[in-house]
């Protein structure tokens, strides 16, 4: 069991959230698949819900917002920032389109959202009391995040300029892939890869949740009304299976091959 109660280093994936079309179904689904419990933050925060694992935050779920039918059903990834205003200025200077200017989220955090230069949505999270996800490196937690991009060099340069990321080329055969590391961090915390031909979902940040047993988790997805249209595949991080949740949101299930001392640092 791994716990990270303090702020994540700037540039690290630190929080994910989704807007649910049916909050009750979404909670039931992720409870069955990943073992989550839920905390409603109340009317002050629009009944935003923190998902927990053993009392530790792992993700956020927003109920549907009346009249907002255009927000896509996706898991949104936030990268940590020590100064979201400075991050906002750097993102816009680098060609990002503003979705949400830096916003005070009560005493929890400050956050902002953009569309990056290749069309992928992402956010920045300046932690206050809410430091992002706390549980990691175990079943039911974020195991890995990466960016699917049609222009890898553009994405590399953009996130490098905004967050100071450095990269290692992990490409094999025809699969072009980079891992990224924030300043002052020893291990890579995520990746970005060239979209494969025929990928109809467009540029996006992708989330993989760690599970103890891939086949059991796959069956729970199906039992709760999700879809698992593809077969698992092997990556350096482990065996990965991409599935769809209640609103058709894409995410992956993965078994980690990293030893605990590496996984606790390596997997944000």
ZIGIDA-V515928 format. One record per pair of residues at least 12 apart in sequence whose C-alpha atoms are under 7 Angstrom apart, sorted by the first residue. I is the first residue (numbers start at 1). GAP is how many residues later the second one is. D is the distance in Angstrom with one decimal. If there is no record, write none. Layout:
# ZIGIDA-V515928
I GAP D
I GAP D
This chain:
# ZIGIDA-V515928
1 137 6.0
2 133 5.9
2 134 5.5
2 135 5.7
2 136 6.8
2 262 6.7
3 131 5.5
3 132 4.8
3 133 6.2
4 130 4.8
4 131 6.4
5 129 5.4
6 125 6.2
7 120 6.4
7 124 5.0
8 72 6.1
9 71 6.4
10 70 4.6
10 71 4.6
10 72 6.2
10 153 6.9
10 172 6.7
11 68 5.3
11 69 5.2
11 70 6.5
11 152 5.1
11 154 6.8
11 171 5.2
12 67 5.3
12 68 5.4
12 170 6.3
12 177 6.3
12 256 6.8
13 64 6.8
13 65 5.8
13 66 4.3
13 67 6.2
13 255 6.0
14 64 6.0
14 65 5.6
14 66 5.7
14 118 5.1
14 119 6.0
14 254 6.7
15 44 6.4
15 62 6.1
15 63 5.2
15 117 4.8
15 118 5.6
16 43 5.3
16 44 6.2
16 59 6.3
16 60 5.4
16 61 4.7
16 62 6.1
17 42 5.7
17 43 4.3
17 44 5.5
17 58 5.5
17 59 5.3
18 42 6.5
18 43 5.0
18 44 6.1
18 55 7.0
18 56 6.1
18 57 4.9
18 58 6.2
19 42 5.8
19 43 4.5
19 44 5.9
19 45 6.1
19 54 6.6
20 41 6.6
20 42 6.0
20 43 5.4
20 44 5.7
21 42 7.0
21 43 5.5
21 226 6.5
23 40 5.6
26 220 6.1
29 195 5.6
32 188 6.5
33 184 5.7
33 187 5.4
33 188 6.0
34 106 4.4
35 18 6.8
35 105 6.3
36 15 5.9
36 16 5.4
36 17 5.2
37 14 5.6
37 15 5.0
37 16 6.2
38 12 5.7
38 13 4.6
38 14 5.9
39 12 6.4
47 16 6.9
48 13 6.2
48 14 4.8
48 15 6.5
49 12 5.1
49 13 6.1
53 82 6.9
56 78 5.6
56 79 5.5
57 76 5.0
57 77 5.2
57 78 6.2
58 75 4.5
58 76 6.2
58 77 5.8
58 83 6.0
59 74 6.3
73 174 6.1
73 175 6.7
73 176 5.2
74 175 5.0
74 176 6.6
76 46 6.1
77 45 5.5
77 46 6.2
77 128 6.5
78 44 5.9
78 45 4.2
78 46 4.9
78 47 5.9
79 44 6.2
79 45 4.8
79 46 6.0
80 44 5.7
80 45 4.9
80 46 6.2
81 43 6.0
81 44 5.6
81 45 5.0
82 44 5.5
83 43 6.2
84 18 6.5
84 26 6.9
84 27 6.6
84 40 6.4
84 41 6.8
84 42 5.8
85 17 6.4
87 75 6.4
90 72 5.4
91 71 5.8
94 64 6.0
95 21 6.9
95 22 5.5
96 18 6.1
96 19 5.5
96 20 4.5
96 21 5.3
97 17 5.4
97 18 5.0
97 19 6.5
98 15 6.4
98 16 4.6
98 17 6.5
99 14 5.2
99 15 4.8
99 16 6.8
100 12 5.2
100 13 4.8
100 14 6.7
101 12 6.8
107 21 6.6
107 22 6.4
108 19 6.9
108 20 5.3
108 21 4.9
108 22 4.7
109 16 6.8
109 17 5.6
109 18 4.7
109 19 4.7
109 20 6.8
109 21 5.9
110 15 6.1
110 16 5.0
110 17 6.6
111 12 6.9
111 13 5.5
111 14 4.7
111 15 6.1
112 12 5.5
118 31 6.8
118 32 7.0
118 33 6.7
118 37 7.0
118 85 6.7
119 84 5.8
120 83 4.9
120 84 4.6
120 85 6.7
121 83 6.5
136 132 6.9
137 126 6.0
137 127 5.7
137 130 6.5
138 72 6.2
139 71 5.1
139 72 4.3
139 73 5.6
140 69 6.0
140 70 5.7
140 71 5.9
141 68 5.4
141 69 5.6
142 65 7.0
142 66 6.0
142 67 4.5
142 68 6.1
142 126 6.9
143 65 5.6
143 66 5.0
143 67 4.8
143 124 5.6
143 125 6.7
144 46 6.0
144 63 6.2
144 64 5.2
144 123 5.9
144 124 6.5
145 45 5.2
145 46 6.6
145 60 6.9
145 61 5.5
145 62 4.7
145 63 6.1
146 44 5.4
146 45 4.4
146 46 5.0
146 59 5.6
146 60 5.3
146 61 6.9
147 44 6.3
147 45 4.3
147 46 6.2
147 57 5.8
147 58 4.3
147 59 6.0
148 44 6.0
148 45 5.3
148 46 5.9
148 47 5.3
148 55 5.4
148 56 5.4
148 57 6.2
149 44 6.2
149 45 5.2
149 46 5.4
149 54 5.0
149 55 7.0
150 44 5.6
150 45 5.4
150 53 6.6
151 43 6.8
152 41 6.6
152 42 5.7
164 18 6.3
164 19 6.3
165 15 6.0
165 16 5.5
165 17 4.7
165 18 6.4
166 14 5.5
166 15 5.3
166 16 6.5
167 12 5.6
167 13 4.5
167 14 6.3
168 12 6.5
176 17 5.7
176 18 5.7
177 15 5.8
177 16 4.2
177 17 6.6
178 13 5.5
178 14 5.4
178 15 6.2
179 12 4.0
179 13 6.4
187 78 6.3
187 79 5.0
188 78 5.7
189 77 5.3
189 78 5.5
189 79 5.5
206 45 6.5
207 44 5.4
207 45 6.2
208 43 5.9
208 44 4.3
208 45 5.4
208 46 6.2
209 43 6.1
209 44 5.0
209 45 6.0
210 43 5.9
210 44 4.9
210 45 5.6
210 46 6.7
211 42 6.4
211 43 5.9
211 44 5.6
212 43 6.2
214 39 6.8
214 40 6.8
214 41 6.7
225 21 6.5
226 18 5.5
226 19 4.8
226 20 5.6
227 16 5.7
227 17 5.0
227 18 6.8
228 14 6.8
228 15 4.5
228 16 6.4
229 14 6.8
230 12 6.7
237 19 5.7
237 20 5.8
237 21 6.8
238 16 6.1
238 17 5.1
238 18 4.7
238 19 5.0
239 15 5.4
239 16 5.4
240 12 6.5
240 13 5.6
240 14 4.4
240 15 6.8
241 12 5.2
241 13 6.4
